[in-house]
Amino acid sequence: MLRENKDSFDTFRKVHMDYSLDQQKFQALFNEEGGKIQKILREYENRLCANTERGIYNRYSTNLSEKFQNEVRKHFPLIDRIGIVIEKFSLKKLL
């Protein structure tokens, strides 16, 4: 997966690092690049779990999917924030 999509993951890794430093500034770019990565991850997760869902090991499919997602989170801890829109909150002073 990583070898076949090296350019996409390299780009997302840089955006992920920038986003971790300044979420307000990089939110739109993070969502855009993250959407591409989510499609790739979903495709490979489906490939991984498709055969186990049909066979005698179908009860292990959920655990396998969770392990896959946890491995992704080790490399990209903020991946679950893709698509979230964060608006700046401010209080106005009352005089």
N, C-alpha and C positions, 0 to 999 in steps of 0.2 A: 504494500500500500504506500509506504513512504518512498520507496524507490520509484514507483510509477508516477507519483504525484509530487516529486521533489520540489519543483518550483512553487507549487501552490502552498505546500507546507512551510517552505522557507519564508515566503511572503507573510503567511499567517503568523509564523513564529515572531517575526519582527513587529507586526501589528499588535500581537498579543503582549509583547514586552512594553511597547509604547502605551497601550491601553492600561496596563497595570500601573503605569506611572501617572497617567492623566486620563481618567475615564471620561470626563466631560469633552475634552478636545478630540479624542479618537473614537468616540462611540459610533459614529456613522461609518467610518472606515472599518471598524471592528465588526459591525453587523454585516457589512457587505462582504468582506473577505471570509468571515465566519460562516456565512450562508453557503459559500462554495465548499468550505471544509466539511460542513454538516452533511452536504449531499454525498461527498466522498465517503465519509464515515458511515452513513446510512447504507450505502451500497455495499461496503465491505462487511458491515455487521450482518446484513441480509445474506451475503454469501456464506459467512461463517456459520450462521444459525439455521440456514434453510434446510440442510440435510438432517440436522438433529431434530427438527420439529416433526418430520415425517416418520422417523424411525422409532425404534424401541427406547431411544434416549430422549424422547420429547420432554420429559420433566426436567432435564438438565439444560434445556435451551434458554430458559430465563436466567439461570445462573451464569451461563456462558456469555450472554448478552451483558449482564452486569459486570462481569470481569473485563470484558472488552471496554465498556464505558469507563470503568475505574482506571484502566491502563491509559486511556486517552487523557483522563483528568490528571494523572501523574505528570504528563508532559505539558498540558494546557489547563491549569487549575481554574481559569475563568471561562472555560468553554460553555458553561451553562448560562452565561450572561449574554449570549448571542441573541439578538432580537429584542433585548430589553431596552426601553428608552428611559433614560434618566434625565429628569428635568431638574434644573437648579431651583432650590427652594430658598427663599429669603423672607425675612420679617421686616416689616416697615415700622419705623419708629412713630409712635404717637406722642405728640407734644401737648 
